[in-house]
Amino acid sequence: MRQGKHLQSVVCLGLLLLGLLACKKKSAPDPTPTVASESAEMKRFKELAPKVKTLLGKVSELGQKAKSEPQVKTEQAFKTKLEKTKFVTVGDQWLADFHKSAGDGEVDLSNTTLSLCAYAADKKPESVKDSDLENDVGYMDQCLAWEYVAVVRPRKVSKPTIKMATKSFDPGEVEGDLLLFALPAGELKARYRFRTTNSDELTWFEGKPEKEWSAESMRDLAKNLKGVIEERMALERDSMGK
């Protein structure tokens, strides 16, 4: 009888110990979660994004100002030399939509950096990939360095004519005017007239269809116009062909 009571006590003691161990295991505090430190690039992204959004809002507002300005009859030149990094050149039709695609017969006067800046600033920080951070911050830095916006208003566009049989083309031409606005207030600083044509020739490649050559000739026309504007802003020429 006494042996049975002793066995019962041992069993009870064992159960008690198991219960205490179980409680201790359950009450053990969870390890402190590791919080990843924010990278310097992410801090820059968060700092620049709101500034870029404000800048892009100012650029968009220039659409109405450019629309209300009359056709340029007499030029008013800007006397200070502008480096390429200090201004952005963009067509008036792209002020309402930085990502707009050029229509048929329309000279592509979009600005890639402006479009990429808008894409970057619209991203939520938590959705930005680490692999994209450096580029996004770089684009935003470029945009925030702009002090002026050169708004191109084409009035007349003559498309280049491709001649597949002779692998040649009749050059196209674009003419219109250019308005230079200062940021952030949008004050009009200068007015210009321009007329630009294609390059003398294109580099031909066998097998490229006529449609692609037409697109290439229009890209050449846009490239020439932007190049002329950059040279005019740098005071490297005193006219833009008008």
C-alpha positions in Angstrom: 0.0 0.0 0.0 2.8 2.3 1.0 4.6 1.4 -2.3 1.6 2.3 -4.3 1.3 5.7 -2.7 5.0 6.3 -3.4 4.6 5.4 -7.1 1.6 7.7 -7.3 3.6 10.6 -5.8 6.4 10.0 -8.3 3.9 10.1 -11.2 2.3 13.3 -9.9 5.7 14.9 -9.5 6.6 13.9 -13.1 3.4 15.4 -14.4 4.0 18.6 -12.5 7.4 19.0 -13.9 6.2 18.4 -17.5 3.5 21.0 -16.9 6.0 23.6 -15.6 8.3 22.9 -18.6 5.4 23.3 -21.0 4.4 26.6 -19.4 8.0 27.9 -19.5 8.2 27.0 -23.2 5.0 28.8 -24.0 5.9 31.9 -22.0 9.4 32.2 -23.5 9.5 35.6 -25.3 9.8 35.7 -29.1 13.2 36.8 -30.4 13.3 40.5 -31.3 12.6 40.8 -35.0 15.4 42.1 -37.2 14.6 45.4 -38.8 16.4 46.1 -42.1 18.1 49.4 -42.1 17.0 51.8 -44.8 19.6 52.3 -47.5 21.0 55.7 -48.4 19.5 55.4 -51.9 16.0 54.8 -50.5 16.4 57.8 -48.2 17.3 59.9 -51.3 14.4 58.5 -53.2 11.9 59.5 -50.4 13.5 62.9 -50.2 13.5 63.6 -54.0 10.1 62.1 -55.0 7.9 64.9 -53.6 10.2 67.6 -55.0 10.0 66.0 -58.4 6.2 65.8 -58.3 6.1 69.6 -57.5 8.5 70.3 -60.4 6.4 68.2 -62.8 3.3 70.0 -61.8 5.0 73.3 -62.7 6.1 71.9 -66.1 2.5 70.7 -66.8 1.2 74.2 -66.0 3.3 75.6 -68.9 0.9 73.9 -71.3 -1.7 76.6 -70.9 0.8 79.4 -70.9 2.4 78.2 -74.1 -1.0 77.8 -75.7 -2.0 81.3 -74.9 1.1 82.9 -76.3 0.7 84.3 -79.9 2.8 83.1 -82.8 6.3 84.5 -82.6 6.9 87.2 -85.1 9.9 88.9 -83.6 12.5 86.9 -81.7 13.5 87.8 -78.1 16.7 85.9 -77.5 18.1 84.7 -74.1 21.5 86.3 -73.7 22.8 83.8 -71.1 24.5 80.6 -72.2 22.5 77.5 -71.1 24.2 74.1 -70.6 22.2 71.1 -71.7 21.8 70.0 -68.1 20.0 73.3 -67.2 17.0 73.0 -69.4 14.6 70.5 -70.9 13.3 70.6 -74.5 9.8 69.2 -74.9 6.9 69.6 -77.5 3.9 71.5 -76.4 1.7 68.4 -76.9 3.7 66.5 -74.3 3.1 69.0 -71.5 -0.3 67.4 -70.7 1.1 63.9 -71.0 4.8 63.2 -70.5 4.4 59.7 -71.8 2.5 60.6 -75.0 3.4 58.7 -78.2 3.9 60.7 -81.4 1.1 60.4 -83.9 1.4 59.7 -87.6 3.2 62.6 -89.2 4.0 64.2 -85.9 7.6 65.0 -84.9 8.4 63.2 -81.7 9.2 66.0 -79.3 9.0 63.9 -76.1 11.7 63.9 -73.5 12.8 60.5 -72.2 14.3 61.8 -69.0 11.1 63.8 -68.2 9.0 60.6 -68.8 11.3 58.4 -66.6 11.3 61.1 -63.9 7.5 61.0 -63.8 7.4 57.2 -63.7 10.0 57.2 -60.8 8.2 59.9 -58.8 4.9 58.0 -59.1 6.3 54.9 -57.5 5.5 54.0 -53.9 8.7 53.5 -51.9 7.7 50.1 -50.8 7.2 49.0 -54.4 10.6 50.2 -55.7 13.0 47.4 -56.5 16.6 47.7 -55.1 17.9 47.2 -58.6 15.9 50.3 -59.9 16.7 52.7 -57.0 20.0 54.0 -58.4 18.5 54.8 -61.8 15.3 56.3 -60.4 17.3 58.6 -58.1 19.6 59.5 -61.0 16.6 60.5 -63.2 15.1 62.6 -60.5 18.5 64.4 -59.8 18.6 65.3 -63.5 15.1 66.7 -63.5 15.7 68.8 -60.4 18.7 70.4 -62.1 16.5 71.9 -64.7 16.1 75.7 -64.4 14.3 76.3 -67.7 11.8 74.6 -70.1 12.1 75.1 -73.8 8.6 74.5 -75.2 8.6 73.6 -79.0 5.4 74.6 -80.9 5.5 73.1 -84.4 3.3 74.9 -86.9 4.1 73.1 -90.1 5.6 69.6 -90.7 6.5 68.2 -94.1 7.2 64.5 -93.8 10.3 63.1 -95.6 9.6 61.1 -98.7 11.3 57.7 -98.9 12.4 56.4 -102.3 13.1 52.7 -101.9 14.1 52.1 -105.5 17.0 54.5 -105.3 17.6 54.2 -101.6 17.2 57.9 -101.1 14.7 60.4 -99.7 13.4 63.9 -100.1 14.2 65.6 -96.8 11.3 66.7 -94.6 11.0 70.0 -92.7 9.5 71.3 -89.5 8.9 74.9 -88.7 7.4 76.7 -85.8 8.5 78.6 -82.7 10.1 78.0 -79.3 9.2 79.5 -76.0 11.7 79.5 -73.1 10.2 79.5 -69.6 12.0 79.8 -66.3 11.2 77.4 -63.4 9.6 77.4 -61.0 7.5 80.5 -61.7 7.0 79.8 -65.4 8.1 83.3 -66.4 8.6 83.6 -70.2 12.2 84.5 -70.9 12.7 84.2 -74.6 11.0 83.5 -78.0 12.4 82.0 -81.1 11.4 80.9 -84.6 12.8 77.8 -86.2 12.9 75.9 -89.5 14.8 72.6 -89.5 15.2 69.9 -92.1 16.5 66.3 -92.2 20.1 65.3 -92.4 21.6 65.2 -96.0 21.4 61.4 -96.0 20.5 58.4 -93.9 22.6 55.3 -93.4 20.8 52.6 -95.4 20.6 48.9 -94.4 19.4 46.2 -96.7 16.1 44.5 -96.0 14.7 47.3 -93.8 11.0 48.0 -94.9 9.8 51.3 -96.1 7.7 51.9 -93.0 10.8 51.6 -90.8 12.7 54.0 -93.1 9.8 56.5 -92.7 10.0 56.2 -89.0 13.8 56.6 -89.0 13.6 59.7 -91.2 11.1 61.3 -88.7 13.4 60.5 -85.8 16.2 62.1 -87.7 14.1 65.2 -88.2 13.3 65.4 -84.4 17.0 64.8 -83.5 18.1 67.6 -85.8 15.6 70.0 -84.3 16.6 69.2 -80.7 20.3 69.6 -81.7 19.7 73.0 -83.2 17.8 74.1 -80.1 20.7 73.0 -77.9 23.2 74.9 -80.0 21.0 78.0 -79.9 20.7 77.9 -76.1 24.5 77.4 -75.9 25.0 80.6 -78.0 26.7 78.5 -80.6 24.5 79.8 -83.4 22.5 83.0 -83.8 19.4 81.5 -85.6 17.5 78.3 -86.0 17.2 78.4 -89.8 14.5 81.0 -89.9 
